[in-house]
Amino acid sequence: MSATRPSVWAPRPDRVELVVGDRRHAMERDEGDWWTASAELAPGTDYAFSLDGGEPRPDPRSPWQPHGIHGPSRIVDHGAFDWTDAGWQAPPLADAVIYEAHVGTFTPAGTFEAAIDRLEALAELGVTHLELLPVVEFSGDRGWGYDGVDLFAPHHAYGGPDGLRRLVDAAHARGLAVLIDVVYNHLGPAGNYLAEFGPYFSDKYSTPWGEAVNFDEAGSHEVRRFVVDNALTWMRDYHADGLRLDAMQAVFDMSAIHIGEEIVSATRALAEELGRRLVVTAESDLNDPRLVRSPERGGYGMDAAWADDVHHALHAALTGEVAGYYVDFTDADALPRALCDPYLYDGAYAPFRDRLHGRPADEDLAGHRFVACLQNHDQVGNRALGDRIGQLVSEGRARIGAALLLTSPYVPLLFAGEEWSASTPFRYFTDHADPELGRAISEGRRAEFAHFGWDPARVPDPQDPATFEASRIDWSERDREPHAGMLAWYRALIALRREQPELRDGDRAAVRVTGDSRGLLDVERGRVRVTANLGRTPVELDLPGRPRLAWPEKLASNGTARLPPDGVIVTVR
């Protein structure tokens, strides 16, 4: 890459200067409020922008923040990396098993480079897609990443741009696709300088986490361009195979073409240009099928949407919890319905919300248009203690949850460590240098749990480094019982999903679910049948086929089985 002349969109200041070390260079403004420097900078050069003579600010499109959120940006040559993934093609979502991981807690080192050493284990497990929680520059060294402020810059503590490239390249070499979680509903509270440059935010809407991004008011054309370009850079410059868009219910846009649809359209064009399969998935708590409907039918055209109702129904049935939103999933038919329909609340009254909620998922929307899970970063990390399902239920019930998820018609998502029932929690952690901000975050976190009935005094302090350290998963557990047994269980279930076409056809209408007053749940998909005892007494069964998996082991003989409480058996005809 030859030297480049930095430019920046900044309609608000009257004067913009390029700052390189102690020198300032005047920049020239064009009719579109883009400022361009006359000075050319080579890759590796640190630079910043001064607005109206003020303190230097990072580039809103900074490709690297090696000194953190307040430091200068660094020029990056996106064409210099020596990729080895020519001809790579990601598997389709219909065949996918997604593995969600937080880079900082995934390994002791908490870096992109260190994660490479664990890719072989994921390939052996049978997952197809590694989904990374947000990797952009955020405040400090520790954080979930959802309060990022430099949206084009891979986090310095994780290893920066080339670290991410090495991870993606290595993943492709092992047959693993990579998805990246991106946040376009708000930015973090520290190091957020975008409003000084232009109208990046809107006061017409509000989000629970910060100012809403301006997608439909004056100046929004450049804000939309900023976001679409950001989405594309992960797939073009870092070879990611797709994106997961965070909390789309808080992406407010009254434009004729929603920003979600625009991102999908741009992604489709890039996929055609590159000759690669690229996907866009999205989270939303609205139960709105428009996310995955085609634009011709009034939708955004996304490849898949997260189905929180499936998680909630599974969790409530396995744990018996009724606090918070789980109160909406305590009916006996909640879990049987969720195994066929991703949106239990499809226009029905939801007691927790105290209103009508959702819309029916169209019958022609296949199951692989929805991502379901037993655990994820939100559902674990937003518990007071960050406890996983393995700490809440018996081993048998955890195995039941895995069996129901991995034989469901949806795209299954696992949360890192779930496959061996990791004993380590996943807690909410931050690393804000500003003590007032850190204190506000800690106090807000404790207050947030009051409506769930959890004791605020027991909520770990997000700012305490020990909260982060406790969340690092312990890979050595995989070789010890009961973790080794759970790992074998997940491997066998994923292998079964790969071997049996009916488990990947996404045919929701073909799922047959029955239950009875004893707590017996029976799920049939083609030749595969899962029978689980969620009741309190043993149940005698006539087996419909050959036992493939059972817990407890060896409970079947001569075509019959005595299924104890929390027992499960998977048969194949």
N, C-alpha and C positions, 0 to 999 in steps of 0.2 A: 504494500500500500504506500502510495506516495503521500507527501505532506497534504494536510487538509486545512481549509479555511473554516474555522468554527462559525456557526450561525445559530441564532436563537429567535424564537417568536416571543416578542415582548411589546405588546401594545401600550402598556401602562407607563413605563418610564419615558422621559424625554431624551435621555442619553444612556447609552450602553457602552461599556468598555470591556475589552478582553483583558484579563489579568493573567500574566504569566510570570511567576516569581514576583519580583518587585516592580515589574514594568506593566504599564497599562497602554493598550492600543485602542484608539477610537474605532468604533464600528459604524457601518453605514446602514441606514434604514431604507427599506423599499416600501412600496404602496401597500403591501400586505402585512406590514409591521414585523417583518423579519429583518433582523440585524445581521450583517455579515462582516467579519474581520478581514482586513487586508493581509494580516500576518498569517503565514502558513505554519502549521505545527506538525511535527513528526509523531508517529506512534510512540507511546510511552511518555509524552509530554503532559505535565499537569497544568491545568488551566481553570479559570473561573470567570464569572461575569460580574461586573460592578454596575449597579443600576443607579443612575443619577448621582454618581460619586460615592455611593454607599459601600458597606463592607462586601467583600467578594462572596458570591453565591455559587453553588454548584450548578452545572448545566442541567436544566430540566430533563434533557435526554442523555444525561451522563451515562456512558457505557461502563464506567468503573469508578468506584469511590474507595480507593485503597486506604484513605485516612478517615473513613466514616462519613456520617451524614452531613457534617459541617465543613468538611475539608474540600479541597479542590477536586475536580474531575480529572480523568486521565484519558487521553486519546487511545483508542484500541483499533487495531487492524483486524477486522472480522474475517479477512481472507487469508490470514497468515497460518492458521492452524492446519496441521497435516491430518485431515480426516482419513479414516480407513473404512468407512461404512458405505462406500459406493455400491449401489444396487440394493441397499437395505429397504425392506418393506414391512411396515408394522402389521401385525395380525388384525383382522376386523374385530370390532367391538363384540360382535355376536359370539366370538370365540374367546373373549377376554376374561381373565381373572386379574383384577387390579390390586396393586399393593401400595398402600399409602404410607409414606414415610416422611418424618421430619429430619432433615439433614443433621441438625445439631445434636439430636438424641439417638440417632440411628447407630452410631459407633462411639467408642470412647474419645476419639479425636474430634468427631463432629464436623468432618469436612467432606467435600465432594470426593477428594482423593481417597479418603479412608472408606467411603461407601463402596468404592470399586471392589474392595476385597470381599464384600458381602453379596455381590451380584451372582456368583456361582450358586450360592445357597438359595437365592430366589429362583434361579433357573431350575434347580433340582426340585424345588417345591412345586413348580409347575405354573407359577404366575406368568403372565404375558406382558403386563404393563406396570412399570414403576411410576407411581404418581408422587411428585415432590411437593410438599407444602411450600408456600411462597418462598422464593430464593432471592428476592430483591433486597436492596440495601435498606436496613431498618436501624433504629436507635440501639447502639451498643453491640455486644457480641452475642447476647442471648435473647431469643424471642421466637414467637410462632411465625412471624413474617407477615401477619395480616395488617400490621401498622407500618408498612413500607412507605418510603417517600421518594426514592430514586428508582423509578419503575423499570429502567433499562439496565440497571447495574446489578449483576450477581453479587451477593453479599461478600464483603471482604473477609469475614471470619470463616466463611465456608471454602474460600479458595479463589474467589473472583472469576472472571470470564473463562480463562483457560482451564480452571479447575472444573467448571461445569461442562465445558466441551469434552474434557477427558472422561468424565463420568458418562455422558451420553454416548460417546463413541464406544466406550467399553461395554455399556449396556447393549448396544446394537450388536456388538461382536458376540454376545452371549444370547442373542435372540430375544432380548427384552426391549420393548418400546418404552418411551419416556413421555409422561404427561407432566405439565407444569401448572400449578395452581396460581391464578392471577386474580388480583383484587382491583376492581374498577368502580366500586361504590363509594370509597372514601380513601384518604391517605392518613398516615400516622400523625400524631400530635407534635412530634419533635423532628426538626430539620425539614419541615414542610414549607418551602419558600415559593411554591408555584404561584400563589396569589400575588406576589410582588411583580411577577412577570406579566400576568394576564388573567382574564376571567375564567380560571380553571374550575371555580366552585360556584355553587348556586345557593342563594338563601331562600329560594322558592320551596325547597324540599329540605328534609332533615333525615339523618340516619342515626342509629343508636351509637355510632362510633366516631362521628365527626362530620364535617361539612360534606354535603352531597356534591358529586362531580357534575359540572355544567354540561349537559348533553343537548339542551334544547333552547338555550337563551342566546343573547348576543355574544358573538365570539365562539360559539360552540362548534363551528365548523373546524376550527383549528384544534379544539380540545378533542373532538372526535377523531381527527387525523392523528393526534398524539396517541390516543388509546389504540386505534387500529394498527398504527405502526408498531406500537409496543407489542401487541398480540403477535404480529408477524415476525418480529425479530427473534422470538424464542424458537420459532419453527424454521426460519430461514437461516439465521446466524448461529443458532445453537443446535440445530437439527432435532429439536423436540418433535414428537409425533402428534402433539395436540395439547389442548388446554382444558383446564377446569376453571370456569368462571365462578367466582365466589359471590354468594348472597345476591342473586339477581333481583330479588324482591326490593333491594335497596338501590338498584340502578334505575333512576327515574328519568324517563325520556318520553315526552309527548310528541316527538317528531313522527312524521309519516313512516319513516323507516327507523325502527328502533336500533340503538347502537348494537344490541345483541345480534340482530339480523345482519347488520353491516359487518361485524366481525366474522360471522359465518361466511358471508359472501366473499370477503377478502381471503379467508382461509381456503375456500374452494378454488379460487383463482390461483393461489399459491400452490396448492396441491397439484393442479393441472400443469402449472409451469415446471414444478420439480419432478413430476411423475411419481409422487409419493402419496401414501394414504395419510391424511391429516384429519383429526377429529376435534370437535368442540363439544365439551360437556358442561353442564351448568348446575349449580345449586340454587334452589329457590324453595321457600317454605309456603308458597302460594297454592301448591297443587294445581298448577296451570299447564294444561297440555300444549298451550301455544308455544312453549319453549321448543318442543320437538316437532310440531306440525310444520309442514312445508310453507314457505312464503306464499305459494299459490293458494293456500288454504288459510291465510291470515296468521301464520306462525313465524317463528324466527329460524326454523330449519336446523336446530342444533341436533347433534348426533344422539345425545342422551341427556337425561335430567336425573338428578339425585332424587330418590324416593324415600323421604324421611319417615313416612307412615309405615313403611315396611320395617325399618329399624325399631320404631316405637312399639309396634305390635309385638315383634319378637322380644324386645327387652321387657315389656310389661308381662308377657306370658311366662318368661323364664324367671324373672325376679320377683314378680308380684308387687312391684313398686307402683304407687298411685299418686305420688307427689308431682306437682307441676303439670306439664303437658301429658304425662303418662295417664292422668285421669281419663283422658279421652280414648284410651285403648284398653280398658278393663273389661269390655264385653266379651263373652265367651266366643263370639264369632269374629273378633277382631283379627286374630292370627290366621284362621282359615281364609278369611277374605283377603288379607294382605298377601297371601301366597299366590293369589290370582289377579289381584288388582292393586296397582301401585298407590292409588289414591283412595284410602278409606273414606276420607272426607272429600266428597265429590259434589258439594253443594249442601251437605247436611249441616245441622247445628252442631257446633263443637263446644262442649261445656267450658273447657279451659279458656277458649277465646271469647266465649259468650257471644257468638255470632255464627252465621252461616259461613262455611269455609270450603273452598275448592271447587273443582269442576271435573266431571268424569273424564278419565283417560279414554280416548277414542278406542273402539274395539280393534281397529286396524293398526294400532300402535303396538308393535311387537315388544315382548319383554325386554329385549336387549336395547330398547330405547330408554331404559331406566336403570340406574345404578343403585344397588341396595347393599346394605351392610349389617353386620352384627355389632360392629364397633367402628368408630372413626375418631379423628382428632377432636371434633366437636363434642361428640357424645361421651367420650372419656374425659377429655380435658376440661369440659365445663361442668363436671361434677366437683363437689367441694374438695375432695381429696384426690381426684384424678384416678379413681379406682376402675380397673378393667372388669370385664364380665367374669373372669376367672376368680376374682376376689368377692364377687357378689352371689355366685351360685355354685352348686356342686359341680364336680367334674363331668358328671353325666349330663347335666343341663347345658353346660358349655358345649359338649359334643353334640347335643341335640340342635343347638343353635347353629353350629357349623354345618351340620347335615342339611338342615332346612334351607340355609342360605345357599350352599353350593349345589343344591339340586333344584333351586328356584328358577323361574323363567327369566330372571333379571341378570344383569351383569354384576357379578359379586365383587365386592371390594373388601379387602382385608386391611387391618391397621397393623403396622409394623410390630412384631412380637406376638400378635394374636395367635399365629400358627403354633406356637409352643406354650400358649397361655402364660405369657410373661408375667412375672410377679411385680415388676416395676410399674409404678403409676405413670400417667402422663398428665402433668399439671400445667397450669397456666403460669408462664414465667416471662419476665421482662428485664431490661437492663438499661433503664433510662438514667442518664447522667444527672439530669435536673432533679434535685431532691424533692422539690414541690410536686413535680409531675409524678415521680415515683410514689410519693405518699398518696396522691390522689388516686392513682391506679390501684394501690393496695386497699385503700378504704372503699373504693367503688366495687372492687371484687368481693369484699366481705358483704357489702350491702346487697349485691346482686343475688345472693343465694337465700335471702330471707324468704322469698315466695316458694322455695322448694322445701322449706322446713329444716334446712341444715344449719347447724350452729356456726354462726360467723366466726366465732373465736377459734374454730378448728381449721379454717381456711388458710392454707399456707400462703405466706407473703410472696407475691410474684417477684418482688425485687430481691429476695434473699437468694444468693447463688445456690444454696442447698436445695431450693425448690427445683431448679434446673437439674442439678446433679442427680437428684432422686429420680428424674424422668429418663435418664439414659438407660436404654434397654441392655440387659445382661445376656450376651450371646452364649455364655458358658452354660446357662440353664438348659439349653437345648439337648445336652447330653445326659441330663439327669431326669429321673422320674419325679413327678408325673409328667414333666414337660416333654420328654422324649416320646411318650405315648401319645400325647396330644399332637405332636408334630407328625407322627406316623399317620394319625387319623386325618389330618388336613391333607397330607400328601395323597392318601388313598382316595379321598373325596374329590380332589382336583383331578386325579388320574381318571376316576370314574366319569367326571364331567367331560373330560377330553375324549374318552372312548365312546360314550353313548350320545349319538346325534340328537336324540330327543331332549337332552339336557341343555342343548345349545340352540334349539330352534326358535326360542322366544315365543312359543305358542302358548299364550296365557289361557286361551279357551280350552286347551287340552289338559290343563292341570285339574286333577280330581282330589278334593280334600274332604275328608269326613272326620268327625269327632264324636265322642259320646260322653255321657255323664261320669264315666270313670276317669276321664282325663286322657283318654287315648286319642292320639292324633295320627291320621293316616293320610299320606300324600302320595299320589300316583302320577308319574309322568312316563307314559309309554311303558317300557319294560322295567323301569326303575320304580321302586316303592320304598318310602321311608315311613316307618312306624315308630312313634315315640310315646312313652308313658309319662305324661305330666301330672298324673294323679298320685294318690297316696297308697294304693294297693297294687300288688302284682296282677298281671293280666295274662291269661293263657291265649296263645295265638296259633292259628294255622297259617303256615308260611306260604305265600303265593309263588315263591320262586327260590332260587339259590341264594343263601345268605352271602353277602359280599362284605359287609361291615357290621359289627355288633358291639354294643357296650351294655353291660359287661361282656367280656369275650366268652365265647363258647357257651352262650345261653341257648343255642338252638340245637335240636337233634330230631331226627326222624320226621322232618316236615312240620314240627311244632316248636314253639318257644314259650318260655315263661318270662315275660318282660317285667322286671321289677320297676318300682318308681325311679324316675330319671334314667330309665333304660331306653335304648334306641337300637333299631336294627334296619339295615338297608339291604333289600333283596333285589335281584335281577332275574327276571323270568327268562 
